[in-house]
Amino acid sequence: MTADREDRGEQIQAAEREAARQRILAQAEADRVPAEDTTRAVPDRRWRRGQQ
């Protein structure tokens, strides 16, 4: 294999890695739940008060 072919192979692999990275980031963004849509945790003392 010549140096040109090796360089081309490395370029293709780098492009594939970047495309995979972009897909992962896009999926993570699609799955993300905005903070304002999450429920607020109940403080421990309120939970304990009901357990006594």
C-alpha positions in Angstrom: 0.0 0.0 0.0 1.4 3.4 -0.9 1.6 6.4 1.5 -1.2 8.1 -0.5 -3.6 5.1 0.0 -2.7 5.0 3.7 -3.4 8.8 4.0 -6.7 8.3 2.2 -7.7 5.4 4.5 -6.9 7.5 7.6 -9.0 10.4 6.2 -11.9 8.1 5.6 -11.7 6.7 9.1 -11.5 10.2 10.6 -14.6 11.2 8.6 -16.4 8.1 9.7 -15.5 8.8 13.4 -16.7 12.4 13.1 -20.0 11.3 11.5 -20.5 8.8 14.3 -19.8 11.5 16.8 -22.3 13.8 15.2 -25.0 11.0 15.2 -24.3 10.3 18.9 -24.6 14.0 19.8 -27.8 14.4 17.8 -29.3 11.4 19.5 -28.3 12.7 23.0 -29.8 16.1 22.2 -33.0 14.4 21.0 -33.2 12.3 24.2 -32.4 15.2 26.6 -35.1 16.3 29.0 -35.2 20.1 29.7 -34.6 20.9 33.3 -37.9 22.7 33.5 -39.7 19.5 32.6 -38.2 17.5 35.5 -39.9 17.1 38.8 -38.4 18.6 42.0 -37.0 16.2 44.5 -38.8 16.1 47.9 -36.5 17.2 50.8 -35.6 14.4 53.1 -37.2 16.0 56.2 -40.6 16.0 54.5 -40.2 12.3 53.6 -39.1 11.4 57.1 -42.0 13.3 58.7 -44.5 11.0 57.0 -42.5 7.9 58.1 -42.7 8.6 61.8 
